[in-house]
Amino acid sequence: MPFALLASTFATVFLAELGDKTQLAIVSISGTSNRPGAVFAGSAFALVLASLVGAAAGGSLSSVIPTDGLQLAASAGFLIIGTRLILRSGADGGEAPAATTEAAGEDAETPAP
């Protein structure tokens, strides 16, 4: 396995993923859960699977589906996910989940100072 290709691919993907929507989604999901290990495992598997699909498909997908169609589908997906997060945040009243306060050793009924 060519080490230079592996290293440059790693560096490129690592730098591209820092601070992007994927990382922000992971932070958001992790913030609503008290199981960061499960969030890490799920997000790592999703990134590996998405990378596998991208590497296998190469550039051939864009020759079958117009680029504008792919961008529209991606935009619609992000819009749906964002809307669900906003609605879920509004339904929670913006408060921390009970599991988070319980994990900190506080009573769920006791208001935070």
Buried (B, 14 or more C-beta within 10 A) or exposed (E): EEEEEEEEEEEEEEEEEEEEEBEEBBEBBBEBBBEEEEBEEEBEEEBEEEEEEEEEEEEEEEEEEEEEEEEEEEEEEEEEEEEEBEEEEEEEEEEEBEEBBEEEEBEEEEEEE
